[in-house]
């Protein structure tokens, strides 16, 4: 390891925040990260009452699919679909949720 190698390493130090932004900006890397954050985002955004009646949450191609035990709550949430999408995207920190399907 020569002097130039040490200088390059010394000058290439980046804050971890910049490194994480770079990783999250890569489409292939961010897909899996966002997909794994959707269930916890759903619970955080919707709160414990809705989380208790939620059976399953998953994300595919910009769509969040949610299965609920309660048809009454599902109907209530359908009327607030756009606001829920906006809140999920705000919680995650990226505009990845395009649609919400409630079953």
Secondary structure, 3 states (H helix, E strand, C coil): CCHHHHHHHHHCCCCHHHHHHHHHCCHHHHHHHHHHHHHHHHHHHHCHHHHHCEEEEEEECCEEEEEECCHHHHHHHHCCHHHHHHHHHHHHCCCCCCEEEEC
